[in-house]
Amino acid sequence: MAVNQENCFTFWRKAGTDCGVCMSTCPYSKPDTLLHKFVRWSINRSQFARHFFLFLDDYLYGRRPLSLKKPHWMEL
């Protein structure tokens, strides 16, 4: 599943910011490992998986980005 750019832009307009926190915490910006591919596959198919992996993401990664380094897909 690809990121819906229109939804992202709409969220930015409503939030009144383009700070990028949503991009750095988005499950689609995580590394492209087998584990993260499974998580993305699961959250596309299960409401329970969305809640569970969101909780797990907050628990393992924290509620804030670990670094200020931009994901590779943000580099121009």
mmCIF file of the N, C-alpha and C atoms, coordinates in Angstrom:
data_MODEL
# 
_entry.id   MODEL 
# 
loop_
_atom_site.group_PDB 
_atom_site.id 
_atom_site.type_symbol 
_atom_site.label_atom_id 
_atom_site.label_alt_id 
_atom_site.label_comp_id 
_atom_site.label_asym_id 
_atom_site.label_entity_id 
_atom_site.label_seq_id 
_atom_site.pdbx_PDB_ins_code 
_atom_site.Cartn_x 
_atom_site.Cartn_y 
_atom_site.Cartn_z 
_atom_site.occupancy 
_atom_site.B_iso_or_equiv 
_atom_site.pdbx_formal_charge 
_atom_site.auth_seq_id 
_atom_site.auth_comp_id 
_atom_site.auth_asym_id 
_atom_site.auth_atom_id 
_atom_site.pdbx_PDB_model_num 
ATOM 1   N N  . MET A 1 1  ? 0.843  -1.188 0.000  1.00 0.00 ? 1  MET A N  1 
ATOM 2   C CA . MET A 1 1  ? 0.000  0.000  0.000  1.00 0.00 ? 1  MET A CA 1 
ATOM 3   C C  . MET A 1 1  ? 0.881  1.242  0.000  1.00 0.00 ? 1  MET A C  1 
ATOM 4   N N  . ALA A 1 2  ? 0.553  2.184  -0.830 1.00 0.00 ? 2  ALA A N  1 
ATOM 5   C CA . ALA A 1 2  ? 1.313  3.428  -0.934 1.00 0.00 ? 2  ALA A CA 1 
ATOM 6   C C  . ALA A 1 2  ? 0.722  4.485  -0.011 1.00 0.00 ? 2  ALA A C  1 
ATOM 7   N N  . VAL A 1 3  ? 1.518  5.463  0.315  1.00 0.00 ? 3  VAL A N  1 
ATOM 8   C CA . VAL A 1 3  ? 1.050  6.585  1.123  1.00 0.00 ? 3  VAL A CA 1 
ATOM 9   C C  . VAL A 1 3  ? 0.135  7.449  0.262  1.00 0.00 ? 3  VAL A C  1 
ATOM 10  N N  . ASN A 1 4  ? -0.984 7.842  0.829  1.00 0.00 ? 4  ASN A N  1 
ATOM 11  C CA . ASN A 1 4  ? -1.924 8.705  0.122  1.00 0.00 ? 4  ASN A CA 1 
ATOM 12  C C  . ASN A 1 4  ? -1.507 10.154 0.341  1.00 0.00 ? 4  ASN A C  1 
ATOM 13  N N  . GLN A 1 5  ? -0.905 10.744 -0.676 1.00 0.00 ? 5  GLN A N  1 
ATOM 14  C CA . GLN A 1 5  ? -0.361 12.100 -0.550 1.00 0.00 ? 5  GLN A CA 1 
ATOM 15  C C  . GLN A 1 5  ? -1.449 13.128 -0.272 1.00 0.00 ? 5  GLN A C  1 
ATOM 16  N N  . GLU A 1 6  ? -2.626 12.932 -0.856 1.00 0.00 ? 6  GLU A N  1 
ATOM 17  C CA . GLU A 1 6  ? -3.721 13.878 -0.628 1.00 0.00 ? 6  GLU A CA 1 
ATOM 18  C C  . GLU A 1 6  ? -4.143 13.889 0.840  1.00 0.00 ? 6  GLU A C  1 
ATOM 19  N N  . ASN A 1 7  ? -4.248 12.705 1.450  1.00 0.00 ? 7  ASN A N  1 
ATOM 20  C CA . ASN A 1 7  ? -4.608 12.644 2.867  1.00 0.00 ? 7  ASN A CA 1 
ATOM 21  C C  . ASN A 1 7  ? -3.546 13.300 3.732  1.00 0.00 ? 7  ASN A C  1 
ATOM 22  N N  . CYS A 1 8  ? -2.277 13.059 3.406  1.00 0.00 ? 8  CYS A N  1 
ATOM 23  C CA . CYS A 1 8  ? -1.194 13.688 4.172  1.00 0.00 ? 8  CYS A CA 1 
ATOM 24  C C  . CYS A 1 8  ? -1.269 15.211 4.068  1.00 0.00 ? 8  CYS A C  1 
ATOM 25  N N  . PHE A 1 9  ? -1.441 15.708 2.847  1.00 0.00 ? 9  PHE A N  1 
ATOM 26  C CA . PHE A 1 9  ? -1.494 17.149 2.644  1.00 0.00 ? 9  PHE A CA 1 
ATOM 27  C C  . PHE A 1 9  ? -2.709 17.753 3.342  1.00 0.00 ? 9  PHE A C  1 
ATOM 28  N N  . THR A 1 10 ? -3.851 17.061 3.278  1.00 0.00 ? 10 THR A N  1 
ATOM 29  C CA . THR A 1 10 ? -5.059 17.521 3.955  1.00 0.00 ? 10 THR A CA 1 
ATOM 30  C C  . THR A 1 10 ? -4.833 17.602 5.464  1.00 0.00 ? 10 THR A C  1 
ATOM 31  N N  . PHE A 1 11 ? -4.186 16.573 6.022  1.00 0.00 ? 11 PHE A N  1 
ATOM 32  C CA . PHE A 1 11 ? -3.871 16.595 7.453  1.00 0.00 ? 11 PHE A CA 1 
ATOM 33  C C  . PHE A 1 11 ? -2.976 17.784 7.786  1.00 0.00 ? 11 PHE A C  1 
ATOM 34  N N  . TRP A 1 12 ? -1.947 18.023 6.971  1.00 0.00 ? 12 TRP A N  1 
ATOM 35  C CA . TRP A 1 12 ? -1.044 19.153 7.217  1.00 0.00 ? 12 TRP A CA 1 
ATOM 36  C C  . TRP A 1 12 ? -1.817 20.470 7.240  1.00 0.00 ? 12 TRP A C  1 
ATOM 37  N N  . ARG A 1 13 ? -2.738 20.644 6.276  1.00 0.00 ? 13 ARG A N  1 
ATOM 38  C CA . ARG A 1 13 ? -3.521 21.889 6.220  1.00 0.00 ? 13 ARG A CA 1 
ATOM 39  C C  . ARG A 1 13 ? -4.379 22.040 7.461  1.00 0.00 ? 13 ARG A C  1 
ATOM 40  N N  . LYS A 1 14 ? -5.040 20.952 7.886  1.00 0.00 ? 14 LYS A N  1 
ATOM 41  C CA . LYS A 1 14 ? -5.896 21.020 9.070  1.00 0.00 ? 14 LYS A CA 1 
ATOM 42  C C  . LYS A 1 14 ? -5.081 21.261 10.335 1.00 0.00 ? 14 LYS A C  1 
ATOM 43  N N  . ALA A 1 15 ? -3.900 20.647 10.411 1.00 0.00 ? 15 ALA A N  1 
ATOM 44  C CA . ALA A 1 15 ? -3.047 20.816 11.594 1.00 0.00 ? 15 ALA A CA 1 
ATOM 45  C C  . ALA A 1 15 ? -2.370 22.180 11.603 1.00 0.00 ? 15 ALA A C  1 
ATOM 46  N N  . GLY A 1 16 ? -2.285 22.830 10.448 1.00 0.00 ? 16 GLY A N  1 
ATOM 47  C CA . GLY A 1 16 ? -1.661 24.134 10.359 1.00 0.00 ? 16 GLY A CA 1 
ATOM 48  C C  . GLY A 1 16 ? -0.146 24.089 10.446 1.00 0.00 ? 16 GLY A C  1 
ATOM 49  N N  . THR A 1 17 ? 0.435  22.946 10.095 1.00 0.00 ? 17 THR A N  1 
ATOM 50  C CA . THR A 1 17 ? 1.886  22.799 10.176 1.00 0.00 ? 17 THR A CA 1 
ATOM 51  C C  . THR A 1 17 ? 2.379  21.804 9.138  1.00 0.00 ? 17 THR A C  1 
ATOM 52  N N  . ASP A 1 18 ? 3.630  21.894 8.830  1.00 0.00 ? 18 ASP A N  1 
ATOM 53  C CA . ASP A 1 18 ? 4.264  20.880 7.975  1.00 0.00 ? 18 ASP A CA 1 
ATOM 54  C C  . ASP A 1 18 ? 5.543  20.401 8.658  1.00 0.00 ? 18 ASP A C  1 
ATOM 55  N N  . CYS A 1 19 ? 5.418  20.155 9.972  1.00 0.00 ? 19 CYS A N  1 
ATOM 56  C CA . CYS A 1 19 ? 6.585  19.820 10.788 1.00 0.00 ? 19 CYS A CA 1 
ATOM 57  C C  . CYS A 1 19 ? 7.179  18.463 10.450 1.00 0.00 ? 19 CYS A C  1 
ATOM 58  N N  . GLY A 1 20 ? 6.381  17.543 9.873  1.00 0.00 ? 20 GLY A N  1 
ATOM 59  C CA . GLY A 1 20 ? 6.905  16.245 9.470  1.00 0.00 ? 20 GLY A CA 1 
ATOM 60  C C  . GLY A 1 20 ? 6.868  15.175 10.550 1.00 0.00 ? 20 GLY A C  1 
ATOM 61  N N  . VAL A 1 21 ? 6.320  15.474 11.725 1.00 0.00 ? 21 VAL A N  1 
ATOM 62  C CA . VAL A 1 21 ? 6.251  14.459 12.783 1.00 0.00 ? 21 VAL A CA 1 
ATOM 63  C C  . VAL A 1 21 ? 5.423  13.276 12.309 1.00 0.00 ? 21 VAL A C  1 
ATOM 64  N N  . CYS A 1 22 ? 4.328  13.562 11.603 1.00 0.00 ? 22 CYS A N  1 
ATOM 65  C CA . CYS A 1 22 ? 3.489  12.464 11.134 1.00 0.00 ? 22 CYS A CA 1 
ATOM 66  C C  . CYS A 1 22 ? 4.270  11.563 10.169 1.00 0.00 ? 22 CYS A C  1 
ATOM 67  N N  . MET A 1 23 ? 5.139  12.150 9.358  1.00 0.00 ? 23 MET A N  1 
ATOM 68  C CA . MET A 1 23 ? 5.934  11.332 8.426  1.00 0.00 ? 23 MET A CA 1 
ATOM 69  C C  . MET A 1 23 ? 6.962  10.495 9.158  1.00 0.00 ? 23 MET A C  1 
ATOM 70  N N  . SER A 1 24 ? 7.580  11.047 10.179 1.00 0.00 ? 24 SER A N  1 
ATOM 71  C CA . SER A 1 24 ? 8.615  10.286 10.873 1.00 0.00 ? 24 SER A CA 1 
ATOM 72  C C  . SER A 1 24 ? 8.041  9.199  11.764 1.00 0.00 ? 24 SER A C  1 
ATOM 73  N N  . THR A 1 25 ? 6.758  9.314  12.134 1.00 0.00 ? 25 THR A N  1 
ATOM 74  C CA . THR A 1 25 ? 6.134  8.284  12.959 1.00 0.00 ? 25 THR A CA 1 
ATOM 75  C C  . THR A 1 25 ? 5.248  7.338  12.161 1.00 0.00 ? 25 THR A C  1 
ATOM 76  N N  . CYS A 1 26 ? 5.063  7.606  10.907 1.00 0.00 ? 26 CYS A N  1 
ATOM 77  C CA . CYS A 1 26 ? 4.219  6.773  10.038 1.00 0.00 ? 26 CYS A CA 1 
ATOM 78  C C  . CYS A 1 26 ? 4.814  5.374  9.901  1.00 0.00 ? 26 CYS A C  1 
ATOM 79  N N  . PRO A 1 27 ? 3.977  4.322  9.982  1.00 0.00 ? 27 PRO A N  1 
ATOM 80  C CA . PRO A 1 27 ? 4.513  2.961  9.845  1.00 0.00 ? 27 PRO A CA 1 
ATOM 81  C C  . PRO A 1 27 ? 5.146  2.717  8.481  1.00 0.00 ? 27 PRO A C  1 
ATOM 82  N N  . TYR A 1 28 ? 4.778  3.507  7.492  1.00 0.00 ? 28 TYR A N  1 
ATOM 83  C CA . TYR A 1 28 ? 5.352  3.328  6.161  1.00 0.00 ? 28 TYR A CA 1 
ATOM 84  C C  . TYR A 1 28 ? 6.718  3.987  6.018  1.00 0.00 ? 28 TYR A C  1 
ATOM 85  N N  . SER A 1 29 ? 7.170  4.684  7.058  1.00 0.00 ? 29 SER A N  1 
ATOM 86  C CA . SER A 1 29 ? 8.507  5.279  7.022  1.00 0.00 ? 29 SER A CA 1 
ATOM 87  C C  . SER A 1 29 ? 9.520  4.456  7.817  1.00 0.00 ? 29 SER A C  1 
ATOM 88  N N  . LYS A 1 30 ? 9.089  3.327  8.353  1.00 0.00 ? 30 LYS A N  1 
ATOM 89  C CA . LYS A 1 30 ? 9.996  2.437  9.086  1.00 0.00 ? 30 LYS A CA 1 
ATOM 90  C C  . LYS A 1 30 ? 10.884 1.691  8.092  1.00 0.00 ? 30 LYS A C  1 
ATOM 91  N N  . PRO A 1 31 ? 11.974 1.077  8.561  1.00 0.00 ? 31 PRO A N  1 
ATOM 92  C CA . PRO A 1 31 ? 12.880 0.342  7.666  1.00 0.00 ? 31 PRO A CA 1 
ATOM 93  C C  . PRO A 1 31 ? 12.136 -0.744 6.894  1.00 0.00 ? 31 PRO A C  1 
ATOM 94  N N  . ASP A 1 32 ? 12.647 -1.081 5.734  1.00 0.00 ? 32 ASP A N  1 
ATOM 95  C CA . ASP A 1 32 ? 12.011 -2.063 4.864  1.00 0.00 ? 32 ASP A CA 1 
ATOM 96  C C  . ASP A 1 32 ? 12.523 -3.472 5.181  1.00 0.00 ? 32 ASP A C  1 
ATOM 97  N N  . THR A 1 33 ? 12.393 -3.872 6.443  1.00 0.00 ? 33 THR A N  1 
ATOM 98  C CA . THR A 1 33 ? 12.834 -5.198 6.870  1.00 0.00 ? 33 THR A CA 1 
ATOM 99  C C  . THR A 1 33 ? 11.655 -6.163 6.794  1.00 0.00 ? 33 THR A C  1 
ATOM 100 N N  . LEU A 1 34 ? 11.946 -7.437 6.921  1.00 0.00 ? 34 LEU A N  1 
ATOM 101 C CA . LEU A 1 34 ? 10.899 -8.449 6.879  1.00 0.00 ? 34 LEU A CA 1 
ATOM 102 C C  . LEU A 1 34 ? 9.870  -8.211 7.991  1.00 0.00 ? 34 LEU A C  1 
ATOM 103 N N  . LEU A 1 35 ? 10.331 -7.856 9.183  1.00 0.00 ? 35 LEU A N  1 
ATOM 104 C CA . LEU A 1 35 ? 9.423  -7.585 10.297 1.00 0.00 ? 35 LEU A CA 1 
ATOM 105 C C  . LEU A 1 35 ? 8.494  -6.417 9.979  1.00 0.00 ? 35 LEU A C  1 
ATOM 106 N N  . HIS A 1 36 ? 9.036  -5.318 9.481  1.00 0.00 ? 36 HIS A N  1 
ATOM 107 C CA . HIS A 1 36 ? 8.217  -4.149 9.186  1.00 0.00 ? 36 HIS A CA 1 
ATOM 108 C C  . HIS A 1 36 ? 7.288  -4.401 7.998  1.00 0.00 ? 36 HIS A C  1 
ATOM 109 N N  . LYS A 1 37 ? 7.719  -5.217 7.047  1.00 0.00 ? 37 LYS A N  1 
ATOM 110 C CA . LYS A 1 37 ? 6.816  -5.594 5.952  1.00 0.00 ? 37 LYS A CA 1 
ATOM 111 C C  . LYS A 1 37 ? 5.622  -6.367 6.496  1.00 0.00 ? 37 LYS A C  1 
ATOM 112 N N  . PHE A 1 38 ? 5.866  -7.265 7.455  1.00 0.00 ? 38 PHE A N  1 
ATOM 113 C CA . PHE A 1 38 ? 4.779  -8.014 8.076  1.00 0.00 ? 38 PHE A CA 1 
ATOM 114 C C  . PHE A 1 38 ? 3.829  -7.078 8.819  1.00 0.00 ? 38 PHE A C  1 
ATOM 115 N N  . VAL A 1 39 ? 4.380  -6.114 9.540  1.00 0.00 ? 39 VAL A N  1 
ATOM 116 C CA . VAL A 1 39 ? 3.539  -5.163 10.274 1.00 0.00 ? 39 VAL A CA 1 
ATOM 117 C C  . VAL A 1 39 ? 2.671  -4.374 9.299  1.00 0.00 ? 39 VAL A C  1 
ATOM 118 N N  . ARG A 1 40 ? 3.252  -3.870 8.216  1.00 0.00 ? 40 ARG A N  1 
ATOM 119 C CA . ARG A 1 40 ? 2.474  -3.114 7.231  1.00 0.00 ? 40 ARG A CA 1 
ATOM 120 C C  . ARG A 1 40 ? 1.383  -3.982 6.613  1.00 0.00 ? 40 ARG A C  1 
ATOM 121 N N  . TRP A 1 41 ? 1.722  -5.235 6.303  1.00 0.00 ? 41 TRP A N  1 
ATOM 122 C CA . TRP A 1 41 ? 0.746  -6.166 5.746  1.00 0.00 ? 41 TRP A CA 1 
ATOM 123 C C  . TRP A 1 41 ? -0.395 -6.375 6.737  1.00 0.00 ? 41 TRP A C  1 
ATOM 124 N N  . SER A 1 42 ? -0.056 -6.541 8.013  1.00 0.00 ? 42 SER A N  1 
ATOM 125 C CA . SER A 1 42 ? -1.057 -6.794 9.056  1.00 0.00 ? 42 SER A CA 1 
ATOM 126 C C  . SER A 1 42 ? -1.983 -5.605 9.270  1.00 0.00 ? 42 SER A C  1 
ATOM 127 N N  . ILE A 1 43 ? -1.418 -4.412 9.341  1.00 0.00 ? 43 ILE A N  1 
ATOM 128 C CA . ILE A 1 43 ? -2.261 -3.241 9.619  1.00 0.00 ? 43 ILE A CA 1 
ATOM 129 C C  . ILE A 1 43 ? -3.171 -2.904 8.450  1.00 0.00 ? 43 ILE A C  1 
ATOM 130 N N  . ASN A 1 44 ? -2.819 -3.371 7.267  1.00 0.00 ? 44 ASN A N  1 
ATOM 131 C CA . ASN A 1 44 ? -3.711 -3.174 6.120  1.00 0.00 ? 44 ASN A CA 1 
ATOM 132 C C  . ASN A 1 44 ? -4.905 -4.118 6.157  1.00 0.00 ? 44 ASN A C  1 
ATOM 133 N N  . ARG A 1 45 ? -4.834 -5.164 6.970  1.00 0.00 ? 45 ARG A N  1 
ATOM 134 C CA . ARG A 1 45 ? -5.856 -6.196 6.960  1.00 0.00 ? 45 ARG A CA 1 
ATOM 135 C C  . ARG A 1 45 ? -6.621 -6.366 8.262  1.00 0.00 ? 45 ARG A C  1 
ATOM 136 N N  . SER A 1 46 ? -6.194 -5.733 9.332  1.00 0.00 ? 46 SER A N  1 
ATOM 137 C CA . SER A 1 46 ? -6.822 -6.004 10.621 1.00 0.00 ? 46 SER A CA 1 
ATOM 138 C C  . SER A 1 46 ? -6.885 -4.758 11.493 1.00 0.00 ? 46 SER A C  1 
ATOM 139 N N  . GLN A 1 47 ? -8.075 -4.477 11.984 1.00 0.00 ? 47 GLN A N  1 
ATOM 140 C CA . GLN A 1 47 ? -8.248 -3.361 12.925 1.00 0.00 ? 47 GLN A CA 1 
ATOM 141 C C  . GLN A 1 47 ? -7.510 -3.645 14.228 1.00 0.00 ? 47 GLN A C  1 
ATOM 142 N N  . PHE A 1 48 ? -7.555 -4.897 14.679 1.00 0.00 ? 48 PHE A N  1 
ATOM 143 C CA . PHE A 1 48 ? -6.836 -5.272 15.895 1.00 0.00 ? 48 PHE A CA 1 
ATOM 144 C C  . PHE A 1 48 ? -5.338 -5.030 15.719 1.00 0.00 ? 48 PHE A C  1 
ATOM 145 N N  . ALA A 1 49 ? -4.788 -5.413 14.563 1.00 0.00 ? 49 ALA A N  1 
ATOM 146 C CA . ALA A 1 49 ? -3.355 -5.230 14.303 1.00 0.00 ? 49 ALA A CA 1 
ATOM 147 C C  . ALA A 1 49 ? -2.993 -3.753 14.329 1.00 0.00 ? 49 ALA A C  1 
ATOM 148 N N  . ARG A 1 50 ? -3.867 -2.889 13.830 1.00 0.00 ? 50 ARG A N  1 
ATOM 149 C CA . ARG A 1 50 ? -3.597 -1.439 13.858 1.00 0.00 ? 50 ARG A CA 1 
ATOM 150 C C  . ARG A 1 50 ? -3.411 -0.957 15.290 1.00 0.00 ? 50 ARG A C  1 
ATOM 151 N N  . HIS A 1 51 ? -4.313 -1.364 16.163 1.00 0.00 ? 51 HIS A N  1 
ATOM 152 C CA . HIS A 1 51 ? -4.225 -0.937 17.565 1.00 0.00 ? 51 HIS A CA 1 
ATOM 153 C C  . HIS A 1 51 ? -3.021 -1.575 18.264 1.00 0.00 ? 51 HIS A C  1 
ATOM 154 N N  . PHE A 1 52 ? -2.834 -2.858 18.038 1.00 0.00 ? 52 PHE A N  1 
ATOM 155 C CA . PHE A 1 52 ? -1.744 -3.578 18.692 1.00 0.00 ? 52 PHE A CA 1 
ATOM 156 C C  . PHE A 1 52 ? -0.379 -3.033 18.274 1.00 0.00 ? 52 PHE A C  1 
ATOM 157 N N  . PHE A 1 53 ? -0.158 -2.876 16.970 1.00 0.00 ? 53 PHE A N  1 
ATOM 158 C CA . PHE A 1 53 ? 1.156  -2.420 16.507 1.00 0.00 ? 53 PHE A CA 1 
ATOM 159 C C  . PHE A 1 53 ? 1.385  -0.939 16.809 1.00 0.00 ? 53 PHE A C  1 
ATOM 160 N N  . LEU A 1 54 ? 0.314  -0.153 16.913 1.00 0.00 ? 54 LEU A N  1 
ATOM 161 C CA . LEU A 1 54 ? 0.475  1.236  17.350 1.00 0.00 ? 54 LEU A CA 1 
ATOM 162 C C  . LEU A 1 54 ? 0.965  1.276  18.792 1.00 0.00 ? 54 LEU A C  1 
ATOM 163 N N  . PHE A 1 55 ? 0.344  0.463  19.646 1.00 0.00 ? 55 PHE A N  1 
ATOM 164 C CA . PHE A 1 55 ? 0.795  0.355  21.034 1.00 0.00 ? 55 PHE A CA 1 
ATOM 165 C C  . PHE A 1 55 ? 2.245  -0.123 21.086 1.00 0.00 ? 55 PHE A C  1 
ATOM 166 N N  . LEU A 1 56 ? 2.566  -1.159 20.314 1.00 0.00 ? 56 LEU A N  1 
ATOM 167 C CA . LEU A 1 56 ? 3.916  -1.711 20.308 1.00 0.00 ? 56 LEU A CA 1 
ATOM 168 C C  . LEU A 1 56 ? 4.930  -0.697 19.775 1.00 0.00 ? 56 LEU A C  1 
ATOM 169 N N  . ASP A 1 57 ? 4.540  0.058  18.765 1.00 0.00 ? 57 ASP A N  1 
ATOM 170 C CA . ASP A 1 57 ? 5.419  1.091  18.213 1.00 0.00 ? 57 ASP A CA 1 
ATOM 171 C C  . ASP A 1 57 ? 5.727  2.148  19.268 1.00 0.00 ? 57 ASP A C  1 
ATOM 172 N N  . ASP A 1 58 ? 4.697  2.601  19.983 1.00 0.00 ? 58 ASP A N  1 
ATOM 173 C CA . ASP A 1 58 ? 4.912  3.582  21.046 1.00 0.00 ? 58 ASP A CA 1 
ATOM 174 C C  . ASP A 1 58 ? 5.794  3.012  22.147 1.00 0.00 ? 58 ASP A C  1 
ATOM 175 N N  . TYR A 1 59 ? 5.597  1.745  22.470 1.00 0.00 ? 59 TYR A N  1 
ATOM 176 C CA . TYR A 1 59 ? 6.370  1.102  23.529 1.00 0.00 ? 59 TYR A CA 1 
ATOM 177 C C  . TYR A 1 59 ? 7.838  0.931  23.133 1.00 0.00 ? 59 TYR A C  1 
ATOM 178 N N  . LEU A 1 60 ? 8.084  0.473  21.899 1.00 0.00 ? 60 LEU A N  1 
ATOM 179 C CA . LEU A 1 60 ? 9.457  0.195  21.463 1.00 0.00 ? 60 LEU A CA 1 
ATOM 180 C C  . LEU A 1 60 ? 10.202 1.438  20.978 1.00 0.00 ? 60 LEU A C  1 
ATOM 181 N N  . TYR A 1 61 ? 9.535  2.254  20.191 1.00 0.00 ? 61 TYR A N  1 
ATOM 182 C CA . TYR A 1 61 ? 10.192 3.425  19.598 1.00 0.00 ? 61 TYR A CA 1 
ATOM 183 C C  . TYR A 1 61 ? 9.964  4.690  20.411 1.00 0.00 ? 61 TYR A C  1 
ATOM 184 N N  . GLY A 1 62 ? 8.957  4.699  21.268 1.00 0.00 ? 62 GLY A N  1 
ATOM 185 C CA . GLY A 1 62 ? 8.600  5.912  21.989 1.00 0.00 ? 62 GLY A CA 1 
ATOM 186 C C  . GLY A 1 62 ? 7.605  6.716  21.185 1.00 0.00 ? 62 GLY A C  1 
ATOM 187 N N  . ARG A 1 63 ? 7.075  7.727  21.799 1.00 0.00 ? 63 ARG A N  1 
ATOM 188 C CA . ARG A 1 63 ? 6.066  8.543  21.117 1.00 0.00 ? 63 ARG A CA 1 
ATOM 189 C C  . ARG A 1 63 ? 6.697  9.657  20.295 1.00 0.00 ? 63 ARG A C  1 
ATOM 190 N N  . ARG A 1 64 ? 8.007  9.790  20.390 1.00 0.00 ? 64 ARG A N  1 
ATOM 191 C CA . ARG A 1 64 ? 8.717  10.814 19.616 1.00 0.00 ? 64 ARG A CA 1 
ATOM 192 C C  . ARG A 1 64 ? 9.790  10.139 18.778 1.00 0.00 ? 64 ARG A C  1 
ATOM 193 N N  . PRO A 1 65 ? 10.157 10.753 17.659 1.00 0.00 ? 65 PRO A N  1 
ATOM 194 C CA . PRO A 1 65 ? 11.239 10.169 16.854 1.00 0.00 ? 65 PRO A CA 1 
ATOM 195 C C  . PRO A 1 65 ? 12.526 10.055 17.671 1.00 0.00 ? 65 PRO A C  1 
ATOM 196 N N  . LEU A 1 66 ? 13.291 9.002  17.452 1.00 0.00 ? 66 LEU A N  1 
ATOM 197 C CA . LEU A 1 66 ? 14.540 8.804  18.188 1.00 0.00 ? 66 LEU A CA 1 
ATOM 198 C C  . LEU A 1 66 ? 15.627 9.774  17.746 1.00 0.00 ? 66 LEU A C  1 
ATOM 199 N N  . SER A 1 67 ? 15.589 10.183 16.490 1.00 0.00 ? 67 SER A N  1 
ATOM 200 C CA . SER A 1 67 ? 16.623 11.086 15.999 1.00 0.00 ? 67 SER A CA 1 
ATOM 201 C C  . SER A 1 67 ? 15.988 12.139 15.106 1.00 0.00 ? 67 SER A C  1 
ATOM 202 N N  . LEU A 1 68 ? 16.753 13.147 14.827 1.00 0.00 ? 68 LEU A N  1 
ATOM 203 C CA . LEU A 1 68 ? 16.279 14.189 13.924 1.00 0.00 ? 68 LEU A CA 1 
ATOM 204 C C  . LEU A 1 68 ? 16.650 13.896 12.482 1.00 0.00 ? 68 LEU A C  1 
ATOM 205 N N  . LYS A 1 69 ? 17.300 12.755 12.258 1.00 0.00 ? 69 LYS A N  1 
ATOM 206 C CA . LYS A 1 69 ? 17.686 12.377 10.906 1.00 0.00 ? 69 LYS A CA 1 
ATOM 207 C C  . LYS A 1 69 ? 16.445 12.081 10.076 1.00 0.00 ? 69 LYS A C  1 
ATOM 208 N N  . LYS A 1 70 ? 16.379 12.660 8.879  1.00 0.00 ? 70 LYS A N  1 
ATOM 209 C CA . LYS A 1 70 ? 15.235 12.469 8.007  1.00 0.00 ? 70 LYS A CA 1 
ATOM 210 C C  . LYS A 1 70 ? 15.277 11.062 7.398  1.00 0.00 ? 70 LYS A C  1 
ATOM 211 N N  . PRO A 1 71 ? 14.088 10.472 7.180  1.00 0.00 ? 71 PRO A N  1 
ATOM 212 C CA . PRO A 1 71 ? 14.056 9.191  6.454  1.00 0.00 ? 71 PRO A CA 1 
ATOM 213 C C  . PRO A 1 71 ? 14.602 9.404  5.034  1.00 0.00 ? 71 PRO A C  1 
ATOM 214 N N  . HIS A 1 72 ? 15.140 8.348  4.452  1.00 0.00 ? 72 HIS A N  1 
ATOM 215 C CA . HIS A 1 72 ? 15.800 8.465  3.134  1.00 0.00 ? 72 HIS A CA 1 
ATOM 216 C C  . HIS A 1 72 ? 14.846 8.994  2.070  1.00 0.00 ? 72 HIS A C  1 
ATOM 217 N N  . TRP A 1 73 ? 13.547 8.713  2.194  1.00 0.00 ? 73 TRP A N  1 
ATOM 218 C CA . TRP A 1 73 ? 12.617 9.140  1.171  1.00 0.00 ? 73 TRP A CA 1 
ATOM 219 C C  . TRP A 1 73 ? 12.286 10.624 1.242  1.00 0.00 ? 73 TRP A C  1 
ATOM 220 N N  . MET A 1 74 ? 12.723 11.292 2.316  1.00 0.00 ? 74 MET A N  1 
ATOM 221 C CA . MET A 1 74 ? 12.505 12.736 2.427  1.00 0.00 ? 74 MET A CA 1 
ATOM 222 C C  . MET A 1 74 ? 13.653 13.533 1.817  1.00 0.00 ? 74 MET A C  1 
ATOM 223 N N  . GLU A 1 75 ? 14.767 12.867 1.553  1.00 0.00 ? 75 GLU A N  1 
ATOM 224 C CA . GLU A 1 75 ? 15.921 13.558 0.974  1.00 0.00 ? 75 GLU A CA 1 
ATOM 225 C C  . GLU A 1 75 ? 15.638 13.882 -0.496 1.00 0.00 ? 75 GLU A C  1 
ATOM 226 N N  . LEU A 1 76 ? 15.915 15.100 -0.882 1.00 0.00 ? 76 LEU A N  1 
ATOM 227 C CA . LEU A 1 76 ? 15.689 15.501 -2.279 1.00 0.00 ? 76 LEU A CA 1 
ATOM 228 C C  . LEU A 1 76 ? 16.957 15.451 -3.074 1.00 0.00 ? 76 LEU A C  1 
# 
